[in-house]
Amino acid sequence: QPAVRQPARAEVVQRANATKLESLVGAKLRGEIRKWKDEWGFITSPKFDGDLFVHREGLTIEAESLAPGTKVSFTVAIDSRGRPAAAEVSEPLPAPEDFVGQGELAGKIKSWKNDWGFIVAPDHFEGDLFCHQGELQLEGRPWQQKEMDHLLADREVQFQVVKDKRGRSCANAVAFLEPLPEPAEIEVQATPRGSVKEETLADEIEGTVRSWKADWGFIVSPEHFDGDLFCHRLNFAEAPDQSQDLTGATVHFIKGLDDKGRPRATEVHVVEYADLAEQKQAVVAPRQNAAPMRQIPAPVKQLDRRGGQNSKDMARFQHCLGQLVLGQIRSWKSDWGFITSEHFEGDLFVHKEGLPEGVESLMPGVYVDFEVGIDSKGRAAASKVQCATDPKDWAGTGARLTGTVRSFKHPWGFLVSPGGFAGDLFFHMGSFAPAVQEDLLQPGLKVNFTIEMDKNGKPTAKDAHLEGHQMPRAPAPPVRAMAVKRAPAGQSG
């Protein structure tokens, strides 16, 4: 009688705790491959308990070289399904612990808060190194803590790497490469408004009020800082009326701190108020028959681990990271703007770097297809943005658009406006008022125009002017249910 065979036990996989991994998202760690099978596997690391999933798409090395026990460096990230995963998996990179007892290194202070901070030394190792205030060579200067918080960041230093009592790597004997200013040179300005004291952290900068509610709101200035900055009406040079909605207003302000060391905008004054009626027309109109989210192949996305407002904002986009979705340009200013979409709450930042080559801006109200992703600074941002509005959607609105001549053959031609619509638009020489000489209508000539439907029901340019002789722009198009019809590649008219 054959022996009774015992069923094989399934391997028990202890996945790393997702909540605990959130604090490590964006961190560059070292670990080893615990298991690898075809397209996927698991990584372990002393920095967390359990296994971290890794897919072939997250590798920067050959999958065939991976075997249990292989040492690797990797970034803790979130994949397109919102799950913790390893990204940027590579051969092991130098880490701070490799330099314990190896003498002096050069780096800079990445950040500082209260009595501790982090040092980075990209020429020596990946990641950052913990540093306590007691290791700083301050030469006995009587610094106040608030002075320390913003004075030390980005200072170049020399330091050594040692192990603390718990066996963790940390900085020791930290010396500054350039002399620190005397305490008296640090300007601290007190505000006359009650008990709030603020320190000037920067010169006056320009931003936009992202949202406003009664007495307070948030300001954004992507060219100067990440995330948004709290602002109270009492921080204005002239306090606005409580009934006034400041959303979209252009403001000048100084980035300061309140008495608890929290960042906020100070000395705020309004440069230009937004046209909220126009803004609402461009924002709140839900598009009928909107295209659903479309899953596209995407690499693992890396998230910001800096905490604060960025982490909260990031949660709004977790479910659609790596997705191609439909949205609408709420506003555009200089090199950047904001997109709204029925697929997420609030708005999403977009920079001109996320636009097609040669496109510098997008008109408010334009519908766009875009991918929800992460920019180089770790912020949620739109990329691969493509205009999804058709020329006929602007017909009869009176809105003036800017474009260029794509081609001309007497007496007609075609215009393109990548920031206003997809495809091209027919025009006739008679569309120009005043009339222009035929030899001026060369490819690349900038013009501005309105759009009307001709007697055959096709969109055509009207009231066209050479750029520099344009008429004042009409208000943004009214609320319309735009049915997007993309112009096939190479089709004219």
C-alpha positions as CSV (number, residue, x, y, z in Angstrom):
1,Q,0.0,0.0,0.0
2,P,1.5,3.3,-1.0
3,A,2.4,5.8,1.7
4,V,-0.1,8.6,2.3
5,R,1.4,11.8,0.9
6,Q,1.0,15.0,2.8
7,P,-0.2,18.0,0.8
8,A,2.5,20.7,0.3
9,R,2.1,23.7,2.4
10,A,1.5,27.0,0.7
11,E,4.2,29.6,1.3
12,V,3.2,32.2,3.8
13,V,4.0,35.7,2.6
14,Q,4.2,38.3,5.2
15,R,3.5,41.6,3.4
16,A,5.0,44.7,4.9
17,N,2.4,46.9,6.7
18,A,1.1,49.4,4.2
19,T,0.5,52.1,6.8
20,K,4.0,51.9,8.1
21,L,5.4,52.0,4.6
22,E,3.7,55.4,4.0
23,S,6.3,57.1,6.1
24,L,9.0,55.6,3.8
25,V,7.5,56.4,0.5
26,G,10.1,58.2,-1.6
27,A,13.0,56.9,0.5
28,K,16.0,55.2,-1.1
29,L,16.7,52.0,0.9
30,R,18.9,48.9,0.6
31,G,17.7,45.4,1.0
32,E,17.7,42.0,-0.7
33,I,15.6,39.9,-3.0
34,R,13.8,37.3,-0.9
35,K,12.0,35.7,-3.9
36,W,11.8,36.2,-7.6
37,K,9.5,34.4,-10.1
38,D,9.2,35.4,-13.8
39,E,7.8,39.0,-13.7
40,W,7.6,39.7,-9.9
41,G,9.1,39.1,-6.5
42,F,9.6,40.4,-3.0
43,I,12.2,42.5,-1.3
44,T,13.1,42.7,2.4
45,S,14.9,45.4,4.2
46,P,16.0,46.2,7.8
47,K,14.0,49.4,7.6
48,F,10.6,47.6,7.7
49,D,9.1,44.3,8.6
50,G,7.8,41.8,6.0
51,D,8.0,41.8,2.3
52,L,7.7,44.6,-0.3
53,F,6.3,43.6,-3.7
54,V,8.4,44.4,-6.8
55,H,7.4,44.0,-10.5
56,R,9.8,43.8,-13.5
57,E,8.6,47.3,-14.5
58,G,10.2,48.7,-11.3
59,L,13.7,47.3,-12.2
60,T,16.7,49.2,-13.6
61,I,18.7,46.0,-13.8
62,E,18.2,42.7,-15.6
63,A,15.6,40.5,-14.0
64,E,17.6,37.4,-14.9
65,S,20.3,38.5,-12.5
66,L,17.9,38.4,-9.5
67,A,18.0,35.5,-7.1
68,P,17.1,35.1,-3.4
69,G,19.7,36.9,-1.4
70,T,20.7,39.4,-4.2
71,K,21.6,42.8,-2.6
72,V,19.7,45.8,-4.2
73,S,18.9,49.4,-3.7
74,F,15.3,50.6,-4.3
75,T,12.8,53.3,-3.7
76,V,9.6,52.7,-1.7
77,A,6.8,53.8,-4.0
78,I,3.1,53.4,-4.8
79,D,2.1,51.5,-7.9
80,S,-0.7,52.3,-10.4
81,R,-3.2,50.4,-8.2
82,G,-2.3,52.4,-5.1
83,R,-0.3,49.6,-3.4
84,P,3.2,49.9,-1.8
85,A,5.8,48.6,-4.2
86,A,9.5,48.9,-4.9
87,A,10.7,51.1,-7.8
88,E,14.1,52.1,-9.3
89,V,15.5,48.7,-8.2
90,S,19.3,48.7,-8.9
91,E,22.6,47.3,-7.8
92,P,23.3,48.3,-4.2
93,L,24.3,51.9,-3.9
94,P,26.6,53.4,-1.1
95,A,24.7,54.2,2.1
96,P,25.7,56.2,5.1
97,E,26.6,53.1,7.2
98,D,29.4,52.3,4.6
99,F,31.3,55.4,5.8
100,V,31.3,54.8,9.5
101,G,34.8,55.5,10.7
102,Q,36.0,56.5,7.2
103,G,36.9,60.1,8.1
104,E,35.5,63.5,7.0
105,L,32.9,63.7,4.2
106,A,31.4,66.8,2.5
107,G,27.7,67.5,2.1
108,K,25.0,69.9,3.1
109,I,22.1,70.2,5.5
110,K,19.0,69.1,3.7
111,S,16.5,70.2,6.4
112,W,16.3,71.3,10.0
113,K,13.5,71.4,12.6
114,N,13.8,72.1,16.3
115,D,17.1,70.4,17.5
116,W,17.6,67.9,14.6
117,G,17.8,67.6,10.9
118,F,19.2,65.6,8.0
119,I,22.4,65.8,6.0
120,V,22.8,64.7,2.4
121,A,26.1,63.9,0.6
122,P,25.2,62.7,-3.0
123,D,28.9,62.5,-3.9
124,H,29.3,59.8,-1.2
125,F,26.0,58.0,-0.5
126,E,22.3,57.8,-1.3
127,G,19.7,59.0,1.1
128,D,20.1,61.3,4.1
129,L,21.8,61.1,7.4
130,F,20.4,62.0,10.8
131,C,22.1,64.9,12.7
132,H,21.4,66.2,16.2
133,Q,22.0,69.8,17.2
134,G,24.6,68.7,19.7
135,E,26.9,67.6,16.9
136,L,27.0,71.1,15.3
137,Q,30.1,73.2,15.8
138,L,28.3,76.5,16.5
139,E,31.2,78.2,18.3
140,G,29.1,79.0,21.3
141,R,26.8,81.5,19.5
142,P,23.5,82.1,21.4
143,W,21.1,81.1,18.6
144,Q,17.4,81.1,19.1
145,Q,15.6,78.0,17.9
146,K,13.6,79.7,15.2
147,E,16.7,81.3,13.8
148,M,18.2,77.8,13.6
149,D,15.3,76.3,11.7
150,H,15.6,78.4,8.5
151,L,19.3,79.4,8.9
152,L,20.8,75.9,8.7
153,A,19.0,74.5,5.6
154,D,21.3,74.2,2.5
155,R,24.4,75.0,4.5
156,E,27.5,73.1,3.3
157,V,29.2,71.1,6.0
158,Q,32.0,68.6,6.7
159,F,31.1,65.7,9.0
160,Q,31.9,62.2,10.0
161,V,29.5,59.2,10.2
162,V,29.3,57.2,13.5
163,K,26.9,54.8,15.1
164,D,24.7,55.9,18.0
165,K,23.8,53.8,21.0
166,R,21.1,52.0,19.1
167,G,23.4,51.1,16.2
168,R,22.0,53.7,13.8
169,S,24.1,55.8,11.5
170,C,24.3,59.5,12.4
171,A,26.4,62.6,11.8
172,N,29.2,63.6,14.1
173,A,31.6,66.6,14.4
174,V,29.6,68.7,11.9
175,A,31.6,71.8,10.8
176,F,30.3,74.6,8.5
177,L,32.4,75.3,5.4
178,E,31.4,79.0,5.5
179,P,31.1,81.2,8.6
180,L,27.6,81.6,10.0
181,P,26.2,85.1,10.3
182,E,26.1,86.7,13.8
183,P,22.8,86.3,15.6
184,A,22.2,90.1,15.3
185,E,22.2,89.8,11.6
186,I,19.1,87.6,11.5
187,E,16.2,89.8,10.9
188,V,13.1,89.1,13.0
189,Q,10.0,91.2,12.4
190,A,7.2,91.3,14.8
191,T,3.7,92.0,13.5
192,P,1.4,94.5,15.3
193,R,-1.5,92.1,14.8
194,G,-2.2,90.6,18.2
195,S,0.1,87.7,19.4
196,V,1.2,86.4,16.1
197,K,4.9,86.9,15.5
198,E,6.4,86.1,12.1
199,E,9.9,85.8,10.7
200,T,10.7,86.9,7.2
201,L,11.9,83.8,5.3
202,A,12.2,85.3,1.8
203,D,11.7,88.4,-0.3
204,E,8.3,89.3,-1.6
205,I,7.0,86.8,-4.0
206,E,3.9,86.5,-6.3
207,G,1.3,83.7,-6.1
208,T,-2.3,82.9,-6.6
209,V,-5.1,82.3,-4.0
210,R,-6.0,78.6,-4.7
211,S,-9.0,78.6,-2.4
212,W,-10.7,81.0,0.1
213,K,-13.3,80.5,2.8
214,A,-14.5,83.4,5.0
215,D,-11.4,84.5,6.8
216,W,-8.7,82.2,5.5
217,G,-7.4,80.3,2.5
218,F,-4.4,78.9,0.7
219,I,-1.9,80.5,-1.7
220,V,0.1,78.6,-4.3
221,S,3.3,79.7,-6.0
222,P,4.8,76.7,-7.8
223,E,7.8,78.7,-9.0
224,H,8.8,79.4,-5.4
225,F,7.7,76.6,-3.2
226,D,5.8,73.2,-3.3
227,G,2.3,72.7,-2.0
228,D,0.2,75.6,-0.7
229,L,0.6,78.2,2.1
230,F,-1.9,79.1,4.7
231,C,-3.1,82.7,4.8
232,H,-5.5,84.6,7.1
233,R,-7.3,87.9,6.3
234,L,-5.5,89.6,9.2
235,N,-2.2,88.9,7.4
236,F,-3.2,91.3,4.6
237,A,-1.7,94.8,4.5
238,E,-5.4,95.9,4.1
239,A,-7.8,93.3,5.4
240,P,-10.3,92.3,2.7
241,D,-14.0,92.3,3.3
242,Q,-15.2,89.1,4.9
243,S,-17.8,88.6,2.2
244,Q,-15.3,88.8,-0.6
245,D,-14.1,85.6,-2.3
246,L,-10.4,85.9,-3.1
247,T,-10.2,82.6,-5.0
248,G,-8.0,83.1,-8.1
249,A,-6.6,86.5,-7.0
250,T,-3.0,87.3,-7.8
251,V,-1.2,88.4,-4.7
252,H,2.2,89.5,-3.5
253,F,3.3,88.3,0.0
254,I,6.2,87.2,2.2
255,K,6.6,83.7,3.4
256,G,6.8,83.8,7.2
257,L,6.2,81.8,10.3
258,D,3.6,82.2,13.1
259,D,4.4,82.0,16.8
260,K,4.2,78.2,16.6
261,G,6.8,78.0,13.8
262,R,4.2,77.1,11.2
263,P,4.6,78.6,7.6
264,R,2.1,81.2,6.5
265,A,1.8,84.1,4.1
266,T,2.3,87.6,5.6
267,E,2.1,91.2,4.4
268,V,-0.3,90.1,1.7
269,H,-1.7,92.6,-0.8
270,V,-3.9,91.9,-3.8
271,V,-2.4,92.7,-7.2
272,E,-5.4,91.6,-9.3
273,Y,-8.7,90.1,-8.5
274,A,-10.0,87.1,-10.5
275,D,-13.1,87.3,-12.7
276,L,-15.0,84.6,-10.7
277,A,-18.0,84.7,-13.1
278,E,-15.6,83.7,-15.9
279,Q,-13.8,81.3,-13.7
280,K,-17.0,79.4,-12.8
281,Q,-18.1,79.1,-16.4
282,A,-14.8,77.4,-17.1
283,V,-14.8,75.1,-14.1
284,V,-18.2,73.9,-13.0
285,A,-19.7,72.8,-16.3
286,P,-19.7,69.0,-16.2
287,R,-19.0,67.6,-19.6
288,Q,-21.7,65.2,-20.8
289,N,-20.6,61.8,-22.1
290,A,-17.2,62.4,-20.6
291,A,-14.7,59.7,-21.4
292,P,-14.0,57.2,-18.6
293,M,-10.6,56.7,-17.1
294,R,-8.5,54.6,-19.4
295,Q,-5.9,52.2,-18.0
296,I,-2.5,52.6,-19.7
297,P,0.7,50.8,-19.1
298,A,2.7,52.9,-16.6
299,P,5.8,52.4,-14.5
300,V,5.5,52.5,-10.7
301,K,5.0,56.1,-9.5
302,Q,7.1,57.6,-6.8
303,L,5.4,59.7,-4.2
304,D,6.5,62.6,-1.9
305,R,7.4,61.6,1.6
306,R,7.9,65.1,2.9
307,G,4.6,65.1,4.8
308,G,2.3,68.1,5.4
309,Q,0.0,69.4,2.8
310,N,1.7,67.5,-0.1
311,S,0.9,64.2,1.5
312,K,-2.7,65.1,2.0
313,D,-3.0,66.3,-1.5
314,M,-1.4,63.2,-2.8
315,A,-4.1,61.0,-1.3
316,R,-6.6,62.7,-3.6
317,F,-4.9,61.3,-6.7
318,Q,-3.8,57.8,-5.5
319,H,-6.7,56.1,-7.2
320,C,-5.9,57.5,-10.6
321,L,-2.1,57.7,-10.7
322,G,-0.9,56.5,-14.0
323,Q,-4.4,56.8,-15.5
324,L,-5.3,58.8,-18.7
325,V,-8.3,60.9,-17.8
326,L,-10.3,63.8,-19.1
327,G,-10.3,67.2,-17.5
328,Q,-10.7,71.0,-18.1
329,I,-8.2,73.8,-17.7
330,R,-9.4,76.0,-14.8
331,S,-6.8,78.6,-15.1
332,W,-3.4,79.3,-16.7
333,K,-0.8,81.9,-15.8
334,S,2.7,82.2,-17.3
335,D,4.2,78.7,-17.3
336,W,1.6,76.8,-15.3
337,G,-2.0,76.3,-14.5
338,F,-4.6,74.0,-12.9
339,I,-6.9,71.2,-14.2
340,T,-10.2,70.1,-12.8
341,S,-11.7,66.7,-13.5
342,E,-14.7,64.6,-12.4
343,H,-12.2,61.9,-11.6
344,F,-10.7,63.6,-8.5
345,E,-11.5,66.4,-6.0
346,G,-10.1,69.8,-6.3
347,D,-7.6,70.7,-9.0
348,L,-4.3,69.3,-10.3
349,F,-1.2,71.3,-11.0
350,V,0.1,71.4,-14.6
351,H,3.4,73.0,-15.9
352,K,4.1,73.7,-19.5
353,E,6.7,71.0,-19.4
354,G,3.8,68.6,-19.4
355,L,2.4,70.0,-22.7
356,P,3.3,68.8,-26.2
357,E,6.5,70.2,-27.6
358,G,6.0,73.7,-28.9
359,V,2.9,74.4,-26.8
360,E,3.5,77.1,-24.2
361,S,0.1,77.5,-22.6
362,L,-3.6,76.4,-22.6
363,M,-6.7,78.5,-22.7
364,P,-9.0,78.3,-19.6
365,G,-12.0,76.3,-20.4
366,V,-10.2,73.9,-22.8
367,Y,-10.8,70.2,-22.3
368,V,-7.7,68.0,-22.2
369,D,-6.7,64.4,-22.0
370,F,-3.8,63.9,-19.5
371,E,-2.0,61.5,-17.3
372,V,-2.0,61.9,-13.5
373,G,1.6,61.5,-12.4
374,I,4.4,62.8,-10.2
375,D,6.7,65.6,-11.3
376,S,10.4,65.9,-10.6
377,K,9.8,67.6,-7.2
378,G,7.5,64.8,-6.0
379,R,4.3,66.7,-6.5
380,A,1.1,65.4,-8.1
381,A,1.0,66.9,-11.6
382,A,-0.5,66.4,-15.0
383,S,1.7,65.1,-17.8
384,K,1.3,64.0,-21.4
385,V,-1.4,66.7,-21.8
386,Q,-3.3,66.8,-25.1
387,C,-5.9,69.3,-26.1
388,A,-9.3,67.5,-26.5
389,T,-11.5,70.5,-27.5
390,D,-12.7,70.7,-31.2
391,P,-12.7,74.0,-33.1
392,K,-16.5,73.9,-33.4
393,D,-16.8,74.0,-29.6
394,W,-15.7,77.6,-29.7
395,A,-18.1,78.6,-32.5
396,G,-20.4,81.4,-31.6
397,T,-18.8,82.1,-28.2
398,G,-17.0,85.3,-29.2
399,A,-13.8,84.0,-27.5
400,R,-10.6,85.2,-29.2
401,L,-8.0,82.5,-29.8
402,T,-4.4,82.8,-30.7
403,G,-2.8,80.5,-33.3
404,T,-0.5,80.3,-36.3
405,V,-0.8,79.8,-40.0
406,R,-0.1,76.1,-40.8
407,S,-0.5,76.4,-44.5
408,F,-1.8,78.8,-47.2
409,K,-2.7,78.5,-50.8
410,H,-4.5,81.4,-52.3
411,P,-7.2,82.2,-51.3
412,W,-7.5,79.9,-48.3
413,G,-5.4,78.0,-45.7
414,F,-5.4,76.4,-42.2
415,L,-4.7,77.7,-38.7
416,V,-3.5,75.7,-35.7
417,S,-3.9,76.6,-32.0
418,P,-2.5,73.7,-29.9
419,G,-3.5,75.5,-26.7
420,G,-7.1,76.1,-27.9
421,F,-8.2,73.1,-29.9
422,A,-7.1,69.9,-31.5
423,G,-6.5,69.7,-35.3
424,D,-6.6,72.7,-37.6
425,L,-9.1,75.4,-38.7
426,F,-10.0,76.6,-42.1
427,F,-9.7,80.3,-43.0
428,H,-10.2,82.5,-46.0
429,M,-8.2,85.6,-46.9
430,G,-11.5,87.5,-46.4
431,S,-11.5,86.4,-42.7
432,F,-8.9,89.1,-42.0
433,A,-10.0,92.6,-41.0
434,P,-8.2,94.7,-42.0
435,A,-7.1,92.8,-45.1
436,V,-3.6,91.5,-45.2
437,Q,-1.2,91.1,-48.1
438,E,-1.0,87.6,-49.4
439,D,2.8,87.3,-49.1
440,L,2.5,87.8,-45.3
441,L,0.4,84.6,-44.9
442,Q,3.4,82.3,-44.4
443,P,3.5,79.2,-42.2
444,G,4.2,80.2,-38.6
445,L,2.6,83.7,-38.8
446,K,0.8,84.4,-35.5
447,V,-2.8,85.5,-35.7
448,N,-5.8,85.9,-33.3
449,F,-9.3,85.2,-34.4
450,T,-12.8,84.0,-33.4
451,I,-14.6,80.9,-34.7
452,E,-18.0,80.7,-36.4
453,M,-19.8,78.0,-38.4
454,D,-20.0,78.5,-42.1
455,K,-23.1,77.9,-44.3
456,N,-22.0,74.2,-44.7
457,G,-21.9,73.7,-40.9
458,K,-18.1,73.6,-40.7
459,P,-16.0,75.8,-38.3
460,T,-14.0,78.6,-39.9
461,A,-11.9,81.5,-38.6
462,K,-13.5,85.0,-38.5
463,D,-12.4,88.5,-37.6
464,A,-8.8,87.5,-37.8
465,H,-6.0,89.9,-36.9
466,L,-2.2,89.7,-37.1
467,E,-0.8,89.2,-33.6
468,G,0.1,92.7,-32.3
469,H,-3.0,94.2,-33.8
470,Q,-5.5,92.0,-31.9
471,M,-8.8,93.2,-30.5
472,P,-9.6,92.8,-26.8
473,R,-10.4,89.3,-25.8
474,A,-14.0,88.4,-25.3
475,P,-15.1,86.6,-22.1
476,A,-14.4,82.8,-21.9
477,P,-16.9,80.6,-23.6
478,P,-20.2,80.0,-21.7
479,V,-21.1,76.7,-20.1
480,R,-21.4,74.2,-22.9
481,A,-21.8,70.5,-23.1
482,M,-18.8,69.8,-25.3
483,A,-18.8,66.6,-27.2
484,V,-15.1,66.0,-28.0
485,K,-14.4,64.9,-31.5
486,R,-10.7,64.5,-32.1
487,A,-9.3,65.4,-35.5
488,P,-7.6,62.4,-37.0
489,A,-3.9,62.8,-37.6
490,G,-3.1,64.6,-40.8
491,Q,-6.7,65.6,-41.5
492,S,-7.3,69.2,-42.5
493,G,-10.5,71.2,-41.9
